[in-house]
Amino acid sequence: MKKGLSLIIVNYFCETYIEKLVDSVLSNVQLKNLEIVIVSNSIPAFQWTDEYQHEYNIKIINNHGNEGFGRAINKGVENSQYDYFCMVNPDMELVQGNILDELYGYFQTLPDDVGALSCLINNDDGTRQHTFFMQKGIAKMRFLKFMVRGLLPYRVKQLISKDRSGELEELIKKSEPFEVGGFHGPFVMMRRSAFFDVGGFDPDFFMYAEDIELFRNRFYKKYKSMVYPKVGLVHFSGKTDKYGLMSKQSIVSYMLYLKKQGNYFLGIYVFFRTIKSLLLLLFSLFKGKKYGREAFQFLSTLKYVKAIVLTPRGFHTRVTSLKIDEIPD
């Protein structure tokens, strides 16, 4: 395997964003051993001239339909040539200097048991996205407490829950890299060997929660994940949600992730989210329709619970990935 970095980008009707992303990479990155692998789930096929692809070491893989995010990333990494890769969402622009060079260079100094690295990710309004989590794995009692707190009013949660955001801010202010439990973000750099050592993304996930499943269920048992807080990127979140179905698909995928942890987690989630949705419907009678929309969105996903329950636990136990019906093939 050659030493270098492969950028893996999944396309689904976001060609304009990919063009901006690729331009920002080519304008800022100094790394010589760099390739860009675009896996396209769109029809018609994604096209650039052969001369352009050859000049900038760009490889385009056109699928025959929408295979989903996880499967596309797996295919992109399988067809990459370098020992490190970085998955990058199309709706990002690397315009803040040589961030890829800095992250890749730092990664080379880390021991082999560090398998994943990312940086701080911000929204376009300057607020920070929550793209990493501190805890490893998932515990029954902690998850139950989390779901119970979800039913409480905001002010009550403030009174009974210990706010650890200050501790995290202090950690970030030190500007020293720190270990996390894993990532659920739009930008992650990984060792290719570590990714495939744990099996890559579970093909059962069409989109969303495949990253949580990877890091919370398998990756942390063999490899460390770290955040490099000295640099940051901007993510124009939601710009590639062509059909406006992001939230609904994410709920269904999250339920599948919980099922793979055990029926306990799925049952607790469905029970408490159903209660919360009913309360929101009641609340919407007095406070506005937006609460009702949130409730109906969750309740509409319950039709997928049977398919989720019938999915056996374990890695890649479905014939097809779990995609909501509303998203076209």
N, C-alpha and C positions, 0 to 999 in steps of 0.2 A: 504494500500500500504506500503510495506516494505521500510525502509530507506536504501539507498545505491545507487550504480551507475551501469547502464547497458551500455555497449559499443555496438553500433549498426553498423555493417559493411555490406555493400552490395557487393556481389561477382558477377563478370561477367568475367569469364576466367582469374582470377588474383589470383589463389590459392597460387602461390609462394609468392606473396607480402603479402597475408594474413597470411601465416605461419610466415614470418619475423615480421609482425606487432604484431601478438599474442605473439611471443617469446619476443619481446621488452616489451610488457605490463607485461607479467608474470615475467620478470626479474627485472622490475623497480618499479612496483606499490605495495604499502604496504596495500592499502585499503582492508579490509576483506570482506565487503559486495559488491562484484564486480561480475558481470557476463558478458559474451561476447555472443552476439546474432549475428549470421551470417545468412543473408538472401541471398540465392544464386539464381541468375537468369540464371545460366549456366546449360547446359545439356551435359554430364551426371551429376548426383547429386554430390554435394560436400560431402565428407565423411572423418570422423575421427573416431577412435575407440571409442566405448562407454565408455571404461575405461578412456581414455584421456578427453573426454567431461565431464564425471562425476567428475573427479579429479579437473579440473580447472573451473568448472561451465560454460561450453560452450554449447550453444544451437544452433543447425543448422536447418534452415527452408529452404527446397528446394522447389522452385516454379517449375511449369511445363513448364516454358518458360521465356523469358525476359519480365518481367512486368515493367521495368523501375526503376529509382532511387527513386522517391518520393513514389510510391506505396510500394516499398520494405521497405523503412524506416518506413512508417506508419505501415506495418505489423510487423516489428521488434519491434517497440515501443509497439504495442498492445500486443505482446507476451512477453514483458519484465516484471520483477517483482519488480523493484525498482522505487523510486520516482524521480530520476534524470536519464537522459540518455545522452550519448555523441555520436553523429554521427562522424565517423572517416573514411576518405577515405582509401582504402587498401594500396595505395602507400605512406604511411607514416610510420615512425618508431619512437616510443617514447623512445629514447635512452638518453635523457638529464635529468636523474634523475627522481624524483617523481613528474613529471609535473601534472599528473592526480590527485594525492593526493593533491597537492597544490591548483589546481583550484577548486577541489571539496570542500576542506576545506574552501576556501575563499567564495565560493558560499553559504555555510551555514550561513555566517555572513550577507548576503544581505537580504533586505526586500522582501516580497512576490511579489511586483510589478516588480522585476527584474526577467525576465523569461529566458534570454539567456546570455551566457558568452563564450568568446573565448580568445585566446591569440594572439601573433604575429606569423605569419606563413612566413617562408622563403623558397626560392628556394634552391636547392642544391649548387648553386654557391654563396650563401650568400646574394643575393638581396631579398628584402621583397616582398611578394605577396600582392596584393590589395584585401584583403578578407573581408573588412568591408567598409561601407559607412556611412557618417556623417548625411546626410539629410534624414528626414523622409518623406515618401510619395513621390508623384511625382506631379510637378506643370507644367501647360501647357506652360507658358512663359519660364521657366527655361529649359524645354525639347527642345523647339524650338531653343533657343540660343545654346544649346549643339549641336544640329544637324547642325546648320549653321556653327558653329566653326569647325565641322568635315570636311567641304569643304575647309577650308583655309590652306595654307601652314604652316608648323610648325613654322617658324620664325614669321609669321604674328600673329599666335595664341599667341605666347610668348609676343608680343607687346601689344595686346589688352586684354589679359586675366590676371586676377590677380592670381599670383601663391601662393596658400595656403599650398603648401607642407611644407614650413618652419614652419608654425604654427603647423602642425600636428607633425612634427619632434620634436618640442619643447615639445609638449604634451606627446609624447612617452618618451622623455628623462627624464621627471619628474618621470617616473616609477610609477605613480599613476593611478589606474583604472579610466577609463573615459567612458562616455555614447556615444553610436553611434546609427545610424539609423537602422542598421541591418547588416546581414552577407550574403556573397555569397562565402563561403569558404568551405574547406574540413574538418574542425574540429570545431564543435559547441556543447557546453554542454547546456542542457536545463532542465527546470522543466517539468516533464511529464504532470502535470496538466495544465500548461500554453499551452503546445503544443496542447493538445486535446481540450482545452477551445476555441481555435481559429479555430479548425477543422483539424489541421495537414496539411500536404502537399496536395495541390490540385491535385487529381488523373488525371486531364486533361494533366498534364505535364509528358512526358515520361522521359526526362532527361534535366537538365539545366533550369535555370530561375524559378524553383519551389521554391528555397530559396529566390530569389528576390521578387517573388509574395507574399510569406508568410510574409516577414518582411516589405516590402514597402506597402502592401495593407491591412494586417489584424493585424499583431502582435503588431506593434507600438501603435495602438489605445488603447491597454489594458496593455501592458507590456513593460518594458525597456530592452535594450540590452547593454551589457558592454564588454569592452576589458580590459583584465588583462595583462599589458605590461611587467610584471616582468619576464615572461618566454616566450620561443619561441619554435616552432617545425619546422622541415624540411619536406617539401612536394615535392616528386619527381614527379612533375606535368606531366600529359600526359602519364604516363607509363601504364595505363589501357585502353588506347584508342585502342582496339583490331583491329578495321577496319579503323582507321584513319579518322573517320567521326565526330570527336568532334566539330569542328568549324561549320560545316554545321547544325548539330542538334541544336547547341546552338543558331544559328541565327533564326531557325524556332521556337524554344521555346521562344526566346525573343520576337518575333513578336506576339506569342500567349499571352504572358504576357501583351504586350502593348494593344492588342485587349481587354483584360479584364479590362483595364483602360478606354477604350473608343476608338471609331473609329478615333478620332482626333489624338491620339498618334500613332496608327498604320499607318495612312495615311501620317503623317509627316515623320515617319521613312522610309517607303517604298519610298517615293518621294525623299528624300535627299540621301538615300543610292543608289538609282538607278542612280541619277546624279553623285554621287561620283564614282560609278562603271564605268560609261561611260567615265568619265575623266581619270580613271585609265587605261582603255583600250587604250585610246589615248596616254597616257603617256608611256605605255608599248612599243609603237612603237619606242620610242627613248631611254628609260632607262632600258629596260629589261623585261623578261617574268614574273618575280615574281609579278609585278603589275597587269598583266593580269590574273594571277591565282586567286588573291584576288577578282578581279571583277567578274570573271566567277563563283566563289564560291557563291557569293551573288546572282547573277542573276539566278543561278540554283535553288535557294530556292523559287523563285517567283511562281513556280507551286503550292506551298502550300498555297498561299495567299487566294485563294478561300475558302479552308477548314477552314482557320483561321477566315475569315470574317463571315462565316456562323456559327461560334461558338458563342452561346449567352454569354453575360457578366454574371459574377457571379461565384460562387464556384461550381466546379464539374458539368459542363453543357454538357460535352461530354460523349458519350457512351464508347469510347475508348480513351486512351491517344494519343497525337499527336506525332507519330514517323515517321521519314523520311523513305522512301521506301527502301533505300539502306542498312539499318540495318536489318539483318535477325531476324526472330522471335526466 
